[in-house]
């Protein structure tokens, strides 16, 4: 496997659909972790792109919730609580006592559990959406293929946010 100079896995130039989707999802997961690396707790909590209150720590929390929602709730049909509390619907709310190590551990655990849940599944296997999600998507279910493409999109969008936040914090730019 090839890696970028900063250590992220480079998706293969040629692979089957499943391997390609998994590789791009892993690349974007690694990108989010990279954007947070080398920063102090107070920097990870900076809302660096006014007027947005979005922070790098909040982005990691959010993506832990997103991983849990799409792989555990939607795909596997598990009834699991929110990681960071029922009052924090999207995971962005920061708590003074919840530090980066705890948040990263929760995110990594959700990533690992998501990988396990889909390891033997077909891209054509379906998960069941909540009534609200079904209204947005236009169907009661979505395939694992749809979920993986959506997860790549979700990470890519938030990694763009992370790029801006990181640059504002310490000037670090790059892929």
N, CA and C atoms as an extended XYZ file, in Angstrom:
525
Properties=species:S:1:pos:R:3:atomname:S:1:resname:S:1:resid:I:1 pbc="F F F"
N         0.836       -1.176        0.000 N   UNK     1
C         0.000        0.000        0.000 CA  UNK     1
C         0.881        1.239        0.000 C   UNK     1
N         0.535        2.160       -0.841 N   UNK     2
C         1.253        3.430       -0.897 CA  UNK     2
C         0.647        4.383        0.122 C   UNK     2
N         1.479        5.290        0.605 N   UNK     3
C         0.997        6.305        1.527 CA  UNK     3
C         1.456        7.678        1.062 C   UNK     3
N         0.730        8.680        1.492 N   UNK     4
C         1.125       10.058        1.230 CA  UNK     4
C         2.322       10.373        2.125 C   UNK     4
N         3.047       11.457        1.873 N   UNK     5
C         4.182       11.811        2.741 CA  UNK     5
C         3.791       11.976        4.213 C   UNK     5
N         2.519       12.314        4.471 N   UNK     6
C         2.076       12.459        5.861 CA  UNK     6
C         1.535       11.158        6.451 C   UNK     6
N         1.607       10.056        5.688 N   UNK     7
C         1.263        8.741        6.215 CA  UNK     7
C        -0.133        8.228        5.921 C   UNK     7
N        -0.947        8.991        5.229 N   UNK     8
C        -2.298        8.514        4.916 CA  UNK     8
C        -2.253        7.472        3.795 C   UNK     8
N        -3.138        6.472        3.855 N   UNK     9
C        -3.161        5.452        2.804 CA  UNK     9
C        -3.701        6.015        1.501 C   UNK     9
N        -2.994        5.800        0.408 N   UNK    10
C        -3.441        6.268       -0.904 CA  UNK    10
C        -4.374        5.216       -1.492 C   UNK    10
N        -5.592        5.602       -1.848 N   UNK    11
C        -6.496        4.637       -2.481 CA  UNK    11
C        -5.875        4.095       -3.770 C   UNK    11
N        -6.107        2.815       -4.047 N   UNK    12
C        -5.515        2.216       -5.242 CA  UNK    12
C        -6.064        2.844       -6.517 C   UNK    12
N        -5.217        2.882       -7.528 N   UNK    13
C        -5.629        3.428       -8.818 CA  UNK    13
C        -6.589        2.481       -9.538 C   UNK    13
N        -6.474        1.201       -9.244 N   UNK    14
C        -7.330        0.190       -9.853 CA  UNK    14
C        -7.704       -0.814       -8.781 C   UNK    14
N        -8.999       -0.989       -8.580 N   UNK    15
C        -9.491       -1.958       -7.602 CA  UNK    15
C       -10.961       -2.218       -7.886 C   UNK    15
N       -11.486       -3.283       -7.280 N   UNK    16
C       -12.915       -3.505       -7.432 CA  UNK    16
C       -13.675       -2.459       -6.620 C   UNK    16
N       -14.964       -2.396       -6.833 N   UNK    17
C       -15.776       -1.343       -6.220 CA  UNK    17
C       -15.669       -1.333       -4.699 C   UNK    17
N       -15.759       -2.478       -4.069 N   UNK    18
C       -15.719       -2.553       -2.605 CA  UNK    18
C       -14.385       -2.045       -2.071 C   UNK    18
N       -13.301       -2.524       -2.659 N   UNK    19
C       -11.969       -2.099       -2.207 CA  UNK    19
C       -11.780       -0.595       -2.414 C   UNK    19
N       -12.293       -0.070       -3.510 N   UNK    20
C       -12.170        1.358       -3.788 CA  UNK    20
C       -12.945        2.185       -2.766 C   UNK    20
N       -14.187        1.787       -2.473 N   UNK    21
C       -14.991        2.511       -1.489 CA  UNK    21
C       -14.344        2.473       -0.107 C   UNK    21
N       -13.875        1.302        0.300 N   UNK    22
C       -13.224        1.188        1.606 CA  UNK    22
C       -11.949        2.027        1.668 C   UNK    22
N       -11.183        2.030        0.590 N   UNK    23
C        -9.926        2.782        0.575 CA  UNK    23
C       -10.173        4.288        0.657 C   UNK    23
N       -11.160        4.781       -0.081 N   UNK    24
C       -11.447        6.214       -0.029 CA  UNK    24
C       -12.022        6.620        1.322 C   UNK    24
N       -12.829        5.769        1.912 N   UNK    25
C       -13.355        6.064        3.243 CA  UNK    25
C       -12.209        6.096        4.265 C   UNK    25
N       -11.309        5.144        4.182 N   UNK    26
C       -10.153        5.142        5.090 CA  UNK    26
C        -9.247        6.347        4.868 C   UNK    26
N        -9.081        6.755        3.634 N   UNK    27
C        -8.271        7.938        3.339 CA  UNK    27
C        -8.868        9.175        4.021 C   UNK    27
N       -10.174        9.326        3.902 N   UNK    28
C       -10.821       10.498        4.503 CA  UNK    28
C       -10.838       10.417        6.024 C   UNK    28
N       -10.972        9.227        6.581 N   UNK    29
C       -10.866        9.083        8.033 CA  UNK    29
C        -9.480        9.509        8.494 C   UNK    29
N        -8.459        9.052        7.787 N   UNK    30
C        -7.078        9.410        8.143 CA  UNK    30
C        -6.837       10.909        7.988 C   UNK    30
N        -7.495       11.525        7.023 N   UNK    31
C        -7.347       12.964        6.827 CA  UNK    31
C        -7.894       13.729        8.027 C   UNK    31
N        -9.035       13.336        8.545 N   UNK    32
C        -9.590       14.013        9.715 CA  UNK    32
C        -8.642       13.872       10.907 C   UNK    32
N        -8.121       12.682       11.128 N   UNK    33
C        -7.175       12.485       12.234 CA  UNK    33
C        -5.932       13.354       12.046 C   UNK    33
N        -5.445       13.445       10.818 N   UNK    34
C        -4.266       14.249       10.524 CA  UNK    34
C        -4.511       15.728       10.839 C   UNK    34
N        -5.686       16.223       10.495 N   UNK    35
C        -6.003       17.633       10.736 CA  UNK    35
C        -5.981       17.978       12.221 C   UNK    35
N        -6.162       16.988       13.071 N   UNK    36
C        -6.180       17.202       14.521 CA  UNK    36
C        -4.828       16.925       15.174 C   UNK    36
N        -3.913       16.332       14.454 N   UNK    37
C        -2.656       15.901       15.065 CA  UNK    37
C        -1.757       17.081       15.428 C   UNK    37
N        -1.067       16.921       16.542 N   UNK    38
C        -0.082       17.905       16.974 CA  UNK    38
C        -0.650       19.147       17.627 C   UNK    38
N        -1.938       19.166       17.905 N   UNK    39
C        -2.545       20.338       18.523 CA  UNK    39
C        -2.830       20.091       20.004 C   UNK    39
N        -2.831       21.159       20.747 N   UNK    40
C        -3.184       21.117       22.169 CA  UNK    40
C        -4.704       21.128       22.302 C   UNK    40
N        -5.176       20.698       23.474 N   UNK    41
C        -6.610       20.635       23.724 CA  UNK    41
C        -7.301       21.972       23.445 C   UNK    41
N        -6.714       23.064       23.914 N   UNK    42
C        -7.365       24.366       23.717 CA  UNK    42
C        -7.441       24.734       22.233 C   UNK    42
N        -6.477       24.287       21.428 N   UNK    43
C        -6.520       24.569       19.994 CA  UNK    43
C        -7.620       23.763       19.306 C   UNK    43
N        -7.808       22.519       19.749 N   UNK    44
C        -8.841       21.659       19.168 CA  UNK    44
C       -10.242       22.175       19.475 C   UNK    44
N       -10.339       23.043       20.469 N   UNK    45
C       -11.621       23.614       20.882 CA  UNK    45
C       -11.871       24.991       20.280 C   UNK    45
N       -10.940       25.504       19.494 N   UNK    46
C       -11.104       26.833       18.908 CA  UNK    46
C       -12.097       26.811       17.752 C   UNK    46
N       -13.057       27.694       17.842 N   UNK    47
C       -13.977       27.902       16.727 CA  UNK    47
C       -13.305       28.932       15.836 C   UNK    47
N       -12.571       28.452       14.867 N   UNK    48
C       -11.618       29.296       14.157 CA  UNK    48
C       -12.127       29.927       12.865 C   UNK    48
N       -13.380       29.697       12.495 N   UNK    49
C       -13.891       30.286       11.267 CA  UNK    49
C       -15.206       31.010       11.593 C   UNK    49
N       -15.101       32.216       12.151 N   UNK    50
C       -16.305       32.950       12.553 CA  UNK    50
C       -17.250       33.155       11.367 C   UNK    50
N       -18.539       33.126       11.577 N   UNK    51
C       -19.228       33.055       12.862 CA  UNK    51
C       -19.538       31.631       13.314 C   UNK    51
N       -19.050       30.630       12.614 N   UNK    52
C       -19.352       29.241       12.958 CA  UNK    52
C       -18.717       28.841       14.288 C   UNK    52
N       -19.456       28.086       15.113 N   UNK    53
C       -18.882       27.563       16.350 CA  UNK    53
C       -18.163       26.220       16.138 C   UNK    53
N       -18.014       25.782       14.891 N   UNK    54
C       -17.423       24.480       14.596 CA  UNK    54
C       -15.959       24.427       15.022 C   UNK    54
N       -15.575       23.312       15.642 N   UNK    55
C       -14.203       23.090       16.101 CA  UNK    55
C       -13.707       21.742       15.586 C   UNK    55
N       -12.401       21.545       15.620 N   UNK    56
C       -11.855       20.239       15.229 CA  UNK    56
C       -12.340       19.146       16.176 C   UNK    56
N       -12.357       19.425       17.475 N   UNK    57
C       -12.829       18.435       18.443 CA  UNK    57
C       -14.303       18.106       18.172 C   UNK    57
N       -15.083       19.122       17.892 N   UNK    58
C       -16.487       18.902       17.569 CA  UNK    58
C       -16.675       18.095       16.293 C   UNK    58
N       -15.808       18.312       15.312 N   UNK    59
C       -15.892       17.531       14.076 CA  UNK    59
C       -15.635       16.047       14.333 C   UNK    59
N       -14.649       15.745       15.173 N   UNK    60
C       -14.365       14.336       15.479 CA  UNK    60
C       -15.546       13.721       16.227 C   UNK    60
N       -16.101       14.456       17.188 N   UNK    61
C       -17.283       13.961       17.904 CA  UNK    61
C       -18.421       13.705       16.920 C   UNK    61
N       -18.659       14.668       16.037 N   UNK    62
C       -19.729       14.539       15.048 CA  UNK    62
C       -19.522       13.293       14.191 C   UNK    62
N       -18.304       13.077       13.725 N   UNK    63
C       -18.065       11.928       12.857 CA  UNK    63
C       -18.173       10.605       13.616 C   UNK    63
N       -17.900       10.605       14.902 N   UNK    64
C       -18.149        9.399       15.701 CA  UNK    64
C       -19.649        9.096       15.708 C   UNK    64
N       -20.457       10.143       15.890 N   UNK    65
C       -21.918        9.964       15.870 CA  UNK    65
C       -22.399        9.527       14.490 C   UNK    65
N       -21.815       10.088       13.443 N   UNK    66
C       -22.199        9.730       12.071 CA  UNK    66
C       -21.848        8.272       11.783 C   UNK    66
N       -20.648        7.856       12.172 N   UNK    67
C       -20.256        6.447       11.998 CA  UNK    67
C       -21.259        5.541       12.708 C   UNK    67
N       -21.586        5.877       13.955 N   UNK    68
C       -22.526        5.070       14.739 CA  UNK    68
C       -23.895        5.018       14.058 C   UNK    68
N       -24.368        6.169       13.611 N   UNK    69
C       -25.691        6.207       13.000 CA  UNK    69
C       -25.773        5.332       11.756 C   UNK    69
N       -24.851        5.526       10.821 N   UNK    70
C       -24.995        4.833        9.545 CA  UNK    70
C       -24.636        3.355        9.600 C   UNK    70
N       -23.637        2.981       10.370 N   UNK    71
C       -23.263        1.569       10.389 CA  UNK    71
C       -24.013        0.763       11.446 C   UNK    71
N       -24.192        1.306       12.630 N   UNK    72
C       -24.887        0.554       13.677 CA  UNK    72
C       -26.399        0.676       13.576 C   UNK    72
N       -26.898        1.916       13.552 N   UNK    73
C       -28.350        2.106       13.567 CA  UNK    73
C       -28.979        1.738       12.220 C   UNK    73
N       -28.511        2.382       11.148 N   UNK    74
C       -29.149        2.182        9.849 CA  UNK    74
C       -28.812        0.814        9.273 C   UNK    74
N       -27.527        0.508        9.130 N   UNK    75
C       -27.174       -0.736        8.446 CA  UNK    75
C       -27.443       -1.971        9.293 C   UNK    75
N       -26.975       -1.976       10.547 N   UNK    76
C       -27.105       -3.176       11.384 CA  UNK    76
C       -28.412       -3.211       12.175 C   UNK    76
N       -29.174       -2.107       12.180 N   UNK    77
C       -30.447       -2.098       12.883 CA  UNK    77
C       -30.331       -2.099       14.394 C   UNK    77
N       -29.206       -1.664       14.920 N   UNK    78
C       -29.007       -1.647       16.370 CA  UNK    78
C       -29.650       -0.411       16.986 C   UNK    78
N       -30.219       -0.596       18.162 N   UNK    79
C       -30.807        0.513       18.919 CA  UNK    79
C       -29.772        0.947       19.951 C   UNK    79
N       -28.901        1.856       19.549 N   UNK    80
C       -27.824        2.312       20.429 CA  UNK    80
C       -28.001        3.798       20.736 C   UNK    80
N       -27.608        4.199       21.957 N   UNK    81
C       -27.740        5.615       22.317 CA  UNK    81
C       -26.676        6.458       21.631 C   UNK    81
N       -26.862        7.746       21.703 N   UNK    82
C       -25.844        8.661       21.201 CA  UNK    82
C       -24.611        8.540       22.090 C   UNK    82
N       -23.463        8.746       21.507 N   UNK    83
C       -22.207        8.609       22.234 CA  UNK    83
C       -22.026        9.732       23.241 C   UNK    83
N       -22.324       10.944       22.819 N   UNK    84
C       -22.020       12.117       23.631 CA  UNK    84
C       -23.254       12.732       24.275 C   UNK    84
N       -24.315       11.967       24.412 N   UNK    85
C       -25.504       12.427       25.106 CA  UNK    85
C       -26.661       12.701       24.181 C   UNK    85
N       -27.851       12.396       24.669 N   UNK    86
C       -29.064       12.547       23.870 CA  UNK    86
C       -29.343       13.993       23.495 C   UNK    86
N       -28.883       14.946       24.292 N   UNK    87
C       -29.133       16.342       23.998 CA  UNK    87
C       -28.277       16.891       22.873 C   UNK    87
N       -27.234       16.164       22.514 N   UNK    88
C       -26.303       16.614       21.471 CA  UNK    88
C       -26.572       15.798       20.206 C   UNK    88
N       -27.558       16.206       19.443 N   UNK    89
C       -28.019       15.415       18.309 CA  UNK    89
C       -26.963       15.157       17.252 C   UNK    89
N       -26.063       16.091       17.036 N   UNK    90
C       -25.093       15.942       15.957 CA  UNK    90
C       -23.658       15.726       16.455 C   UNK    90
N       -23.438       15.843       17.752 N   UNK    91
C       -22.123       15.573       18.309 CA  UNK    91
C       -21.184       16.753       18.377 C   UNK    91
N       -21.603       17.923       17.998 N   UNK    92
C       -20.702       19.069       17.945 CA  UNK    92
C       -20.466       19.745       19.299 C   UNK    92
N       -21.364       19.543       20.264 N   UNK    93
C       -21.257       20.250       21.542 CA  UNK    93
C       -20.046       19.775       22.341 C   UNK    93
N       -19.255       20.725       22.814 N   UNK    94
C       -18.053       20.403       23.588 CA  UNK    94
C       -18.356       20.448       25.082 C   UNK    94
N       -17.717       19.549       25.810 N   UNK    95
C       -17.812       19.519       27.268 CA  UNK    95
C       -16.410       19.708       27.829 C   UNK    95
N       -16.244       20.568       28.836 N   UNK    96
C       -14.902       20.833       29.370 CA  UNK    96
C       -14.169       19.575       29.837 C   UNK    96
N       -14.913       18.627       30.389 N   UNK    97
C       -14.279       17.416       30.932 CA  UNK    97
C       -13.976       16.355       29.867 C   UNK    97
N       -14.488       16.531       28.667 N   UNK    98
C       -14.261       15.548       27.601 CA  UNK    98
C       -13.122       16.022       26.720 C   UNK    98
N       -11.986       15.358       26.846 N   UNK    99
C       -10.808       15.758       26.102 CA  UNK    99
C       -10.622       15.002       24.802 C   UNK    99
N        -9.579       15.392       24.103 N   UNK   100
C        -9.278       14.833       22.789 CA  UNK   100
C        -9.069       13.320       22.824 C   UNK   100
N        -8.337       12.817       23.810 N   UNK   101
C        -8.071       11.372       23.866 CA  UNK   101
C        -9.368       10.575       23.980 C   UNK   101
N       -10.283       11.049       24.816 N   UNK   102
C       -11.566       10.363       24.974 CA  UNK   102
C       -12.372       10.398       23.672 C   UNK   102
N       -12.393       11.558       23.037 N   UNK   103
C       -13.149       11.707       21.798 CA  UNK   103
C       -12.539       10.849       20.687 C   UNK   103
N       -11.217       10.874       20.561 N   UNK   104
C       -10.566       10.058       19.526 CA  UNK   104
C       -10.779        8.573       19.773 C   UNK   104
N       -10.744        8.161       21.027 N   UNK   105
C       -10.993        6.743       21.354 CA  UNK   105
C       -12.403        6.344       20.945 C   UNK   105
N       -13.373        7.202       21.242 N   UNK   106
C       -14.757        6.906       20.863 CA  UNK   106
C       -14.891        6.840       19.344 C   UNK   106
N       -14.283        7.798       18.639 N   UNK   107
C       -14.351        7.809       17.176 CA  UNK   107
C       -13.693        6.553       16.589 C   UNK   107
N       -12.499        6.235       17.080 N   UNK   108
C       -11.799        5.038       16.571 CA  UNK   108
C       -12.595        3.763       16.845 C   UNK   108
N       -13.241        3.703       17.995 N   UNK   109
C       -14.060        2.528       18.317 CA  UNK   109
C       -15.230        2.409       17.349 C   UNK   109
N       -15.871        3.528       17.036 N   UNK   110
C       -16.990        3.499       16.083 CA  UNK   110
C       -16.513        3.087       14.694 C   UNK   110
N       -15.360        3.583       14.272 N   UNK   111
C       -14.810        3.197       12.974 CA  UNK   111
C       -14.557        1.688       12.951 C   UNK   111
N       -13.908        1.169       13.992 N   UNK   112
C       -13.589       -0.258       14.048 CA  UNK   112
C       -14.854       -1.111       14.067 C   UNK   112
N       -15.836       -0.701       14.845 N   UNK   113
C       -17.083       -1.472       14.922 CA  UNK   113
C       -17.847       -1.407       13.606 C   UNK   113
N       -17.816       -0.254       12.954 N   UNK   114
C       -18.455       -0.145       11.643 CA  UNK   114
C       -17.813       -1.078       10.633 C   UNK   114
N       -16.498       -1.123       10.646 N   UNK   115
C       -15.788       -2.038        9.730 CA  UNK   115
C       -16.216       -3.483        9.977 C   UNK   115
N       -16.314       -3.862       11.250 N   UNK   116
C       -16.725       -5.225       11.592 CA  UNK   116
C       -18.140       -5.525       11.100 C   UNK   116
N       -19.031       -4.574       11.285 N   UNK   117
C       -20.428       -4.793       10.911 CA  UNK   117
C       -20.620       -4.982        9.409 C   UNK   117
N       -19.757       -4.382        8.608 N   UNK   118
C       -19.942       -4.488        7.153 CA  UNK   118
C       -18.969       -5.463        6.496 C   UNK   118
N       -18.083       -6.051        7.262 N   UNK   119
C       -17.008       -6.879        6.696 CA  UNK   119
C       -17.512       -7.979        5.766 C   UNK   119
N       -18.564       -8.647        6.129 N   UNK   120
C       -19.058       -9.774        5.333 CA  UNK   120
C       -20.286       -9.401        4.500 C   UNK   120
N       -20.689       -8.155        4.560 N   UNK   121
C       -21.912       -7.737        3.863 CA  UNK   121
C       -21.642       -7.437        2.394 C   UNK   121
N       -22.673       -7.597        1.611 N   UNK   122
C       -22.633       -7.217        0.200 CA  UNK   122
C       -22.935       -5.737        0.086 C   UNK   122
N       -22.388       -5.088       -0.920 N   UNK   123
C       -22.710       -3.692       -1.173 CA  UNK   123
C       -24.194       -3.509       -1.486 C   UNK   123
N       -24.863       -4.576       -1.872 N   UNK   124
C       -26.289       -4.516       -2.181 CA  UNK   124
C       -27.176       -4.748       -0.962 C   UNK   124
N       -26.594       -5.180        0.164 N   UNK   125
C       -27.382       -5.354        1.386 CA  UNK   125
C       -27.916       -3.999        1.824 C   UNK   125
N       -29.093       -4.017        2.444 N   UNK   126
C       -29.746       -2.765        2.812 CA  UNK   126
C       -29.853       -2.573        4.308 C   UNK   126
N       -29.837       -1.304        4.677 N   UNK   127
C       -30.147       -0.892        6.030 CA  UNK   127
C       -31.486       -0.179        6.018 C   UNK   127
N       -32.076       -0.024        7.201 N   UNK   128
C       -33.404        0.577        7.318 CA  UNK   128
C       -33.286        1.977        7.907 C   UNK   128
N       -33.901        2.931        7.237 N   UNK   129
C       -33.849        4.329        7.668 CA  UNK   129
C       -34.977        4.660        8.632 C   UNK   129
N       -34.711        5.641        9.489 N   UNK   130
C       -35.779        6.178       10.324 CA  UNK   130
C       -36.798        6.852        9.411 C   UNK   130
N       -37.971        7.141        9.947 N   UNK   131
C       -39.002        7.798        9.148 CA  UNK   131
C       -38.511        9.153        8.636 C   UNK   131
N       -37.817        9.889        9.485 N   UNK   132
C       -37.286       11.197        9.081 CA  UNK   132
C       -36.264       11.042        7.951 C   UNK   132
N       -35.292       10.127        8.121 N   UNK   133
C       -34.271        9.915        7.088 CA  UNK   133
C       -34.894        9.417        5.786 C   UNK   133
N       -35.881        8.526        5.902 N   UNK   134
C       -36.550        8.000        4.710 CA  UNK   134
C       -37.232        9.127        3.937 C   UNK   134
N       -37.778       10.093        4.656 N   UNK   135
C       -38.397       11.234        3.998 CA  UNK   135
C       -37.399       12.047        3.208 C   UNK   135
N       -36.173       12.138        3.710 N   UNK   136
C       -35.133       12.890        3.011 CA  UNK   136
C       -34.595       12.131        1.804 C   UNK   136
N       -34.447       10.821        1.961 N   UNK   137
C       -33.846        9.991        0.911 CA  UNK   137
C       -34.881        9.556       -0.133 C   UNK   137
N       -36.123        9.398        0.308 N   UNK   138
C       -37.163        8.962       -0.613 CA  UNK   138
C       -37.360        7.464       -0.657 C   UNK   138
N       -36.842        6.766        0.355 N   UNK   139
C       -36.972        5.313        0.413 CA  UNK   139
C       -36.781        4.883        1.861 C   UNK   139
N       -37.331        3.732        2.208 N   UNK   140
C       -37.191        3.203        3.574 CA  UNK   140
C       -35.825        2.576        3.836 C   UNK   140
N       -35.120        2.257        2.778 N   UNK   141
C       -33.829        1.607        2.957 CA  UNK   141
C       -32.789        2.140        1.996 C   UNK   141
N       -31.541        1.912        2.352 N   UNK   142
C       -30.417        2.274        1.484 CA  UNK   142
C       -29.419        1.124        1.493 C   UNK   142
N       -28.751        0.954        0.381 N   UNK   143
C       -27.758       -0.117        0.277 CA  UNK   143
C       -26.479        0.267        1.018 C   UNK   143
N       -25.687       -0.727        1.336 N   UNK   144
C       -24.376       -0.469        1.931 CA  UNK   144
C       -23.552        0.394        0.986 C   UNK   144
N       -23.684        0.196       -0.305 N   UNK   145
C       -22.990        1.025       -1.296 CA  UNK   145
C       -23.356        2.500       -1.092 C   UNK   145
N       -24.651        2.790       -0.954 N   UNK   146
C       -25.134        4.155       -0.733 CA  UNK   146
C       -24.533        4.717        0.558 C   UNK   146
N       -24.549        3.917        1.616 N   UNK   147
C       -24.017        4.361        2.912 CA  UNK   147
C       -22.539        4.705        2.785 C   UNK   147
N       -21.774        3.860        2.121 N   UNK   148
C       -20.333        4.110        2.001 CA  UNK   148
C       -20.053        5.361        1.179 C   UNK   148
N       -20.785        5.544        0.094 N   UNK   149
C       -20.602        6.760       -0.708 CA  UNK   149
C       -20.990        7.982        0.121 C   UNK   149
N       -22.074        7.879        0.859 N   UNK   150
C       -22.480        8.989        1.718 CA  UNK   150
C       -21.417        9.282        2.779 C   UNK   150
N       -20.833        8.264        3.365 N   UNK   151
C       -19.796        8.469        4.382 CA  UNK   151
C       -18.570        9.156        3.776 C   UNK   151
N       -18.192        8.781        2.577 N   UNK   152
C       -17.069        9.447        1.895 CA  UNK   152
C       -17.411       10.919        1.698 C   UNK   152
N       -18.614       11.197        1.251 N   UNK   153
C       -19.057       12.578        1.052 CA  UNK   153
C       -19.058       13.345        2.365 C   UNK   153
N       -19.554       12.725        3.425 N   UNK   154
C       -19.628       13.383        4.736 CA  UNK   154
C       -18.225       13.738        5.237 C   UNK   154
N       -17.308       12.790        5.146 N   UNK   155
C       -15.924       13.069        5.556 CA  UNK   155
C       -15.290       14.134        4.675 C   UNK   155
N       -15.471       14.040        3.370 N   UNK   156
C       -14.842       15.000        2.462 CA  UNK   156
C       -15.326       16.416        2.769 C   UNK   156
N       -16.614       16.563        2.991 N   UNK   157
C       -17.172       17.888        3.306 CA  UNK   157
C       -16.592       18.419        4.617 C   UNK   157
N       -16.589       17.579        5.639 N   UNK   158
C       -16.078       18.034        6.938 CA  UNK   158
C       -14.558       18.172        6.949 C   UNK   158
N       -13.871       17.422        6.119 N   UNK   159
C       -12.423       17.631        6.019 CA  UNK   159
C       -12.114       18.994        5.403 C   UNK   159
N       -12.980       19.472        4.540 N   UNK   160
C       -12.832       20.841        4.036 CA  UNK   160
C       -12.971       21.851        5.160 C   UNK   160
N       -13.952       21.612        6.041 N   UNK   161
C       -14.080       22.479        7.220 CA  UNK   161
C       -12.820       22.394        8.075 C   UNK   161
N       -12.344       21.165        8.284 N   UNK   162
C       -11.151       20.960        9.117 CA  UNK   162
C        -9.934       21.671        8.525 C   UNK   162
N        -9.816       21.684        7.194 N   UNK   163
C        -8.717       22.409        6.537 CA  UNK   163
C        -8.730       23.879        6.935 C   UNK   163
N        -9.903       24.489        6.850 N   UNK   164
C       -10.015       25.909        7.175 CA  UNK   164
C        -9.749       26.188        8.651 C   UNK   164
N       -10.289       25.340        9.503 N   UNK   165
C       -10.087       25.526       10.941 CA  UNK   165
C        -8.613       25.378       11.283 C   UNK   165
N        -7.982       24.336       10.764 N   UNK   166
C        -6.568       24.096       11.065 CA  UNK   166
C        -5.698       25.245       10.564 C   UNK   166
N        -5.955       25.713        9.348 N   UNK   167
C        -5.161       26.824        8.822 CA  UNK   167
C        -5.306       28.054        9.705 C   UNK   167
N        -6.485       28.308       10.195 N   UNK   168
C        -6.713       29.470       11.048 CA  UNK   168
C        -6.013       29.314       12.405 C   UNK   168
N        -5.923       28.080       12.892 N   UNK   169
C        -5.292       27.845       14.202 CA  UNK   169
C        -3.790       28.066       14.146 C   UNK   169
N        -3.121       27.405       13.186 N   UNK   170
C        -1.654       27.462       13.203 CA  UNK   170
C        -1.009       27.608       11.828 C   UNK   170
N        -1.822       27.882       10.813 N   UNK   171
C        -1.270       28.113        9.478 CA  UNK   171
C        -0.985       26.867        8.683 C   UNK   171
N        -1.208       25.680        9.266 N   UNK   172
C        -0.937       24.437        8.545 CA  UNK   172
C        -1.980       24.252        7.454 C   UNK   172
N        -1.499       24.034        6.247 N   UNK   173
C        -2.382       23.778        5.100 CA  UNK   173
C        -1.946       22.491        4.435 C   UNK   173
N        -2.736       22.065        3.511 N   UNK   174
C        -2.344       20.894        2.740 CA  UNK   174
C        -3.469       19.892        2.671 C   UNK   174
N        -3.220       18.856        1.911 N   UNK   175
C        -4.251       17.841        1.679 CA  UNK   175
C        -4.620       17.091        2.939 C   UNK   175
